[in-house]
Amino acid sequence: MWREDQVVWPPYWTPTPLPGTQDDLPLAATLNKSENNTQKDSPLFRLSPEIRVRIYDLVLQTVCDQDRAFTDRSLFKRPNLTGPRRIYTALLRTCRAVYAETWALPLINTSLVIHEGSDEDRPPNRPHSIMCPNKRLFYLQAWQLLLIGGVDMTFQQIRLENRGIEEWLRRLHHARGHAREIVRRVASEKHPGSESIKSFVEDSLIGVRIRALTVRVNRRDWWNWTNDPSTNSPEQRASRKRMIRVLQPNTPHDFGPYANGDSEPLLGEDCTISFVLETFGPKAEELDYTVNQAKDWVFSIPSLSQEGQNRRILGWDGQVLNESWERTVNEPHIAWLRKPVYSAIRNRVEVRVIRFLPKLAQD
C-alpha cells in the first residue's frame, strides 16, 4: 500500500476534487486563436516557431527554488536537488499568443516524482502539504495528470527487485485511464456537440504519453550499505556475494491494461529509461560491477514489439555517465567510513547513470 508522502512532486491526483472545486478543461480548449494579437512587433515572435519552443522549454522546466535552498546539513541535498521543486509559470500570463503556445509545457516538461527510498533522503516540504483538514495547497486536475511527461522513481533495492517500477506505473496507468474518462465526460457535458472541443481533448490531452522514466537508487538504499567493503574476503570479492548488485527489474511496460479495457498506452514509443545509481566513495568498485551487469539488461516494449527482424526493445545506449560529488554532512551510524584508510574519499558520493533506448532487437 502506498503512502501520500511517497509522491513528492507534483501533488498527487485523486478522482474526487477538493471541496469547492470541480474538474474542468484547460483554458486553451476554448481559446479562439483567431482573436489573438499576432504580436508581430515582439522580438520573440520574430523568431521561428522552432526557436521559440526551445526558449519555452528552457523557461518552463521544473527547477529547484534557490530562495528556499536546502542547508548543507541536509542528507537529501544533492547537486540536482538543492531546494524545493517549483515551476515558474509567469510566462504563460504575458499574453494570449504566448499562452496558446506554452499552456501544456509546464506539465509535459515535468516528472511525477516518487520516493520509496530511505527516509533520510526524502525531500521535505511537499508542495501539497496540509493547509487545513481535507484541503491541500495544490491540486492536480484530471487534464493536468494526462500531460505529465515523465516519472522519476527512487527505490530501496528490495523494492526495485520486487516490482516497484511496475506497481507505480500501474497506479499511474489506472489513474490516467480514469482521468481520460473525466475529461471526455466534462467535454460532453459542458460543450455538447462541439467537435473542436472533442478534437482538442483527443489530440492535446488523450494522446500525450510518458516520454522518460528515471529510476534512482541512493547510497543508503542498497542491501549492504552499512557493510565495510574492505572486509570482503578474496572469495567473496570474486563472487560479489557481499557487494552491491541488483537483479534486472521487470519490464516497465508489464503492468496490464486499465481496468475498464482502455487500450491507451502509458508510455510513448520513444520512451527512455535511465538508472541513476549512487553509493559511498569506498564502494565505487561495487557500483561499477553493478553497472557492468546492467549493460546486458533488455526491456521488452509490447507497443513496439514486432515479429522477426523488426522487433524492438529498450536496450543500453552504449554509454555510462560517471559523476561524483562531496557530501557536506557526516553520515550517522556508519563507523567504517571513519577508518583512516578512507580519509581521502569518505565524503565522496559516486554516481553512475546508465540509459536504455528503443532499438532493434539483436536476435
N, C-alpha and C positions, 0 to 999 in steps of 0.2 A: 504494500500500500504506500503510495507516495504522500509526501507532506508538502504543505504550502510553501515552506521555506526552501524547498529544493528548486523552485522556479525563481531564479534570481532576476532575470530581465527578459523581455518587458513583463509587466504584471500579467499573471495568468488569466486565461479566458474561461468564463463559465457560461453555459447556455441560458442562465437566468440573469437578466440585467439587475443592476443595483436599484434600490428604491428610488423612484423619481426619474429613472432613465428608461429608454426603450431603444431597441435595435433600429438602426436606420441605414441608409446608404450614404456613401461619401458625397460631399457637395459636388464633386466632379461629375457625378452621374446626371445631374440636372443642369450643369453649366452649359449655356449656349455659347459655343466658341465664336459664333459669328458676331456676337456682341462685344468680344474682347477688343481692347485697344491693341493695335498691332505693335506698338512701342517701337516704331521704325527709327526713332531718334535715339533709342537706347543703345549704348555701346555693346551691351550684352546680346541684343537681338540682331546686331550686325554680324555676329559670329554665326558660323554654320550650326545647324542643329546638333551635329555630332560633337562639336567642341562644347556646346552648351551642356550637353548631357554629361560630359566629363567634369565640367565645373560643378554641376549639380551633385554628382556622385561624391566629389571631394567635400562639399559643404554639408551634405546630409548624411554623413556616416555617424554611427554610434561612436562616441568618444568618451574619454574619462574627464570628469569635471575637475579641473585644476583649482577651482575656487573652493572645493571641499576635498582637497588631496588627502590621501591616507598618510598617516605618520610613518616614519622609518621604523617604528617599533611594531608595525603590523606584520604578522606572519603571512597574511594573504596578499600583501603588496608584491607586485611583480612589474617588470618593465612594461608589460602590456596591460597592467591593471593598477594604475596609480591613483585612482579616485573613483567615485560612484559613476556608473554609466549614465549618459544622457545624450539626447539628440537636439541640436539647435535647429529649430524649425521656423525661425523668423523669416527666412527667405520665402516661405510659402505665403506670407501675408503681405508681400510687397505689391503685387498686382495680380489681376485675373490671368494675364498671359503667362506669368511665371507659375502661378498655381496650377494651371492646366497642364504644364509640362513636368511638374515636380510632385504632385499630390501623393503619389504612391511611393516615391523613393525612400522616405524615412523608414518605412516598414520593409520594403524589398531589400534595402541595404543593411538591415539589422538581423541579428540571430536571436532565436529563443535560447536563453542561457539556462542550462540545467546543472545543478550541483549536487552530486551524490558522493563527493569526495570527503576527505577528513574535515571535521568541523572547524579546525583551526584555519583552514583555507577558505572558508565560506565568507564571501564579502558581506559586510553589514549594511544596514540602512536600505533595505529593499525598497524599491520605488512605490510599492503598493502597501506600505506599512499602514497599520490601522489608524484612522483618524478618530473614529467613534465606532461603537458596536455596529457590525454588519455593513460598514461603509469603508471602502478603500480610497486611497488618494487618487489612483488612476484606475481605468477600466478599459479593457480591450473590447471593441465591438466585434461582431462576427466578421464583418468585411475586413477589419484590420488583421484578424487572425489569418485570413486567407492570403494576405500579402507577405507574411513573414518569409524571408528569403533564405534563412539558414537555421541550423540547430547546432549549438555548442554545448557539449556534454562533458562533465568531469565525473569520473568514476573511481572508486576504490577498485583494486584489482579483482576482488571477489565478485563485484557487480559486473565488471567488464566481461569476466569469464562466465557469467551466469545470466546472459541475455539482457543486460542492461540497455544496450542500444536498441534492441528490438522492442523492448517493453515501452520505452519512451516514445519511439516512433509510432508504435501502435496507438498510444494515447493521443498523440498529435494527429494521426491519421483519422481517428474516430472523431476527435473534436472538430477537425476541418470538415469532415463529412456532415456533421450536424450544422456547422456554420454555413455550409452551402445550402442546406435546406432553409435556413433562416433568411439568407439574403434573397433567395428566389421567392420565398413567401412574402417578404417585405416589398419586393419589386412588384409582385402581382397585386398585393393589397393596396399599396399606396400609389401605384402607377398602372392601373389596369389597362390592358390593351396597348401599352406603349412599347413598340418594337425597339425604339432607340434605347430605352432603359433595359430591356431584356438583353439586347446585344451587348450593352456596357457590362452588365453583370456576368455574362458568359465569357466575354473576351478579356475584360480587365480584372475580374476577380476570380472566377471559377478556374480559369486557365493558368493561374500562377502556380509554379511548382517550387519545391525546395531545391536550391542550386548547390548548397555546400553543407557538409556535415563535418564537424570538428569534434574529436574525442580526445580528452586530456586525462592523463594520469600524473598526479603531482607527487612530489618526493615522499610524502607521508602516506601515500595510497597503496604502496606495494605491500605484498605479504610480509617481506622481510626487511622493512625499512629500518627496524631497530637493530639489525644484525651487523656486526663489525665485519666488513669484507676481508680483513686480514686474517680472520680466524678460520677461514675455509682451508681445509687440508688440500694437498695436491690432487687427491682423488675426487674430492668434492668440486674443486675448481674445474677439473676435466669434465665432470658430468653436469656441472652447473646446478647441482641439486639445491644449493642454498642461495643461488644468485637470483637476481630479478629475471623473471621470464613470464610471458603471458601467452595463453593459448589464443589461436585465431578466433576473434568474435564471430558470431553468426552474421550472415549477410544482412546488411541494413534494410534490404528490400523484403525480408522474410517476416512480415508481420500481419499478413492476411488482409482481406477486404474490409471495408467499412460495414458495420452490422446490417445496414439496410440494403446491401447489394450494390452500393455506389461504387462504380468502377474507376472513378477518377484517381490517377496515380498521385502519390505524395511527392515522390522525387522526380526531378526532371531528367531528361535523357543526357544532359551534360553535367549531372551532379557529380561532385568530387567528395572524397572523404579523406581528412587529414588526421593523423595521430600525433599529438603533441605530448611527448613523454619527458618527464624531468626526474632527476634524482640528486642526491648529495654528491659533491665533488669526488670523494673517495670511491664512489660506486660507478664511476664513468665507464669502466670496463664492462660491468654488468649490463649497463644500459645499452652499450654498443652491441653486446651479444644479443639482446632482445631485438634491437633494430635489424640486425642481420637475419634473425628469424622472420621478422615481419616482411622482409623484402619478397618472400615467397607467398605471402597471403594473396588470395584471389577471392573476390566477392562477385557472386552472380547478380545479374540485372535482368529480372524477368521481363520488364517492359522493353528491353533491348535485345534479349536473347533470341537468337535465331538458330536454325539448324545448320550444320555444316560449317563452311568457311566463314560465314558472316556472323557467327555467334560472338556476342560482345560481353565483356566483363569489366569489372573495376580491378585494375592491376597497378602495381608500383610504377611510378613515373621515372624511376632510374636515378633519383636524387635524394640525398639526405641533408637536411639543414642542421648544422651543428652550431649551437649557441651556448653561452654561459653568462652568468651574472653573479654578483656578490650580494649575499644577504647582509642586512644591516641590523639584524636582531639574532641573538643566540637561540639555538634550538633547545627547548627544555627536554629533559628525560632522555637524552642521547649521550651517555657517558663516553662512548667510544670516539665520538667526534673530538673530544678534548685531548686525545692522545697526542704527544709531541710529533709523532710520525705524520700526522695530518695537519700540522700547524699552517702550512702554506696554502692548503686547499679546503680547510674546514668550513669556510664561509661560502665556498663556491657552490653554485647550483648548475648542473649540467642539463641541457635541453637538447632533444633531438626531435625533428619534425620529419615525418615520412608521409607522402601523399599518394593517393590512388586515383587514377583517372580512367574514364571509359576508353576501352581499346578492344581490338580484335583478339579473341582467344587464340592461344598458340596450341593447336591440337597435337 
